[in-house]
Amino acid sequence: MRLIMLLSLILLGCTSPDGDTPTRQQIRLQLVADPVEVSAYRDLIAAFEAQNPDIEVSLRTIGRQREHVTQLATAFAGGGPPDLFLINYRRYGQFLGKNLLQPLGPAVAAQGAFEPEDFYPAALEAFQYQGAQLCLPQNISTQVVYYNRALFQRYGVEEPADDWNWKAFHDAARALTRDTDGDRQPDVFGLDFDPDLVHMAPFVWQAGGRIVDRLEQPRALMLRDYKALIGLMYPKRLRTEVGVMPPLAQRRALGPEARFIQGGLGMIIQSRRYATALRSVEGLDWDVAPLPRNKQAATLLHADAYCLSRASTQHDAAARFVAYALSEAGQRRLTASGRIVPVRRSVAQSEAFLDPDLPPSRAQVFLDNIAIVRRLPVTPYWYELENRSKPIIEEWMFESMANAGAEAQMGLHDGNRLVTLIDDAVGDLFPPATP
């Protein structure tokens, strides 16, 4: 009888209050992912749930970054945000200062699962606020040049060196731009990338310029400086004077990523995330190289982090999931998909990331970039600033060749024209200067 009573008590302790099924804590995780990435995150979640059967992770994936940020803002305003969400450092500024986020670093550290020295500091620093590790990054990606090795070989172009410069970049893009059917119009282009502040920033830095007056709480853009203008003008001249980039109508019909996959593009500037899609393309021979250098070497930080909603009632369960995601095992799982440059040093420097049998063969480029990485500001208005300036930069970059040719003859005046347009569009976002 005593044995039966004991078993009954044990069973009652493992069931819900109504006595039906075992209780499980549920946490909701929202992130941006394409179909290949979704599979990688589901694999990560399945491994976590196998080790933590008392927790269920409900994954909500969004197709586009803008929708992701909009849905988060709406959810916070309505009082029903996800427990966890994954977001780039440039986009989470609007959630700061409103008491919407619970510092995740201390919560994971309390479980003995977070030692700052195990992670790359550049990624950690991007998610620190008022002395606290607010969110915890999963990756430390940077911008690199993806290149089609087969096209380089076909046209006798030397593959990019680790220390190549603007001239070598210019020469390669020009040599890869080809008319293959004799109609005097390029069918293969040497270069393409999204014309926005994110992709223009490294060229500005490489020329010795600055994007803002200061990284913390910036008061103004610094793009009118001579060195910054040199950086802005360099990629435009590649398009207008050398003609290595597709016209706007063509690139809207077939974007840079799709054109590269189809073999019509020699080089594209992207972050590590693009590798996931390329690995799934059979027969595509590709690799990566660092961005070219000019006065100095520089690239842009691309880091995403898990953030915890203060309104969540599942802080402990959420912290346990993040602890697993950033552990050796969790980082290795996501690294295997090609999605991330792991933020955990030991995994990044292991064969899990540097596997010679998996493309890119030059994965070390991502780790070498960490020494020259820079970031953009984290402010409540920075994401809006990027959105407002993007169509302005695109129109300037891809204006008609006749107009662009006339402006090119004006030298840096064309760059000043762009900066004036940007200042007019975003000037109201900066806080007023204090006496």
ABEGO torsion letter per residue (X at the ends): XAAAAAAAAAAAAABBAAGABBBBBBBBBBBBBBAAAAAAAAAAAAAAAAABAABBBBBBBBABAAAAAAAAAAAAAAGBBBABBBBBAAAAAAABGAGABBBAAAAAAAAGABBAAABBAAAAAAABBGGBBABBBABBBBBBBBBBAAAAAAAGBBBBBAABBAAAAAAAAAAABBBAAGAGBBABBABBBBBBAAAAAAAAAAAGBBABABABGBABBAAABAAAAAAAAAAAAAAAAAGABBBAAAAAABBAAAAAAAGABABBBBBAAAAAAAAABBGBBBBBBBBBBBABBBBBBBBBBBBBBAABAAAAAAAAAAAAAABAAAAAAAAAAGABBBABAAAAABAAAABAABOBAAAAAAAAAAAABBBBBBBAAAAAAAAAAAAAAAAAAABBAAAAAAAAAAEAAAAAAAAAAAAAAAAAABBBBBX
